[in-house]
């Protein structure tokens, strides 16, 4: 198991401790899996890409170390002198 610290934003902002793919894996070359393009059955056109994870890595193995705070979004209305419309009036 090769651990690293990452920042995640879903389902909430946090620092997590997670596993990494084996760097010398002969199947994936340390990338953790392969992208596989697929097409529409009837037309043969490109329809998307799927991710096939490698056996050397479990991408679901992670632990939350530190939940991070969520900062409220600022409203952008005309009464806000820093984020709203430009005004010539002094703030006080």
N, C-alpha and C positions, 0 to 999 in steps of 0.2 A: 504494500500500500504506500503510495507516494502522495503526501498531503500538501495542500497549498491553501492560502487564504484568498478568498474572492469577495467582491462586493456584488450583491444581488439587489434587484428592485422589485421582484415579484415573489410572494404575494405582498411583501412589505420590505422596505429598505433594511438591509442587514449585512453584517460580515459573516461569512460562512466558512467552515473548514470542509474542504472537499477533496476527493480522490482525483488523481490525474492519470492519463493513459501511460502505459509502460513505454519509455522512450526508445527501447530497442526491440519493440514488437515486430516480428517479421510480416505479420498480416496487414497492419495499418501504418507502420512506420512512425509510431508515436502520435498519430493524429486522433486516435480514439474511435475511428470508424471510417466509413466510406460514404460518399454521396452517390446516389443512384438516380439517374434521370429515367423518366418513364414517359410514355406517350399514350395518346388516346387509342383505344383498341380499333375503332372503326376508321378514323382518318389518318392515324399514324403521326399526328402532329404532337409537338412537345406539350405535356400536360403538367409537369412539375418535377420536383426533386424530393427524394426521400433520404433520410439519414439512417444508415445501418450501423449501429454501434458494434465495436469490436469486443471480443471476449476478455481482453486484457484490462478492461475498464468498466466500472459500474457507475454510470452517471447519476444514479439516484442516491448514492451514498454521500450524504453531507450532513453537517450539524451546524446549527446557528450558534455563533460565538457571541455576537453583540448586536442586538436590534438597534437600528439607527432611527433617529427622530424623523418624522415627516414634517416638512415645513409647509405652512399654509400658503396657498397661492395668493398673490396680491391682486386685488380688484383693480381694473383699469377704468376708472370713471373720471369725470371732469373735476371732481373735488379733490383728487389726489394730485398734489403739486409735483411729485416725482415720477409718477407713472402714467398720468392722464394727459389730457390735451395741454398744449402750451398756453400759459397765461402770463400777462404782464403784472399781475397783482403780487405784492409781497406775501410770503406765507404767514405773516403774523399781523 
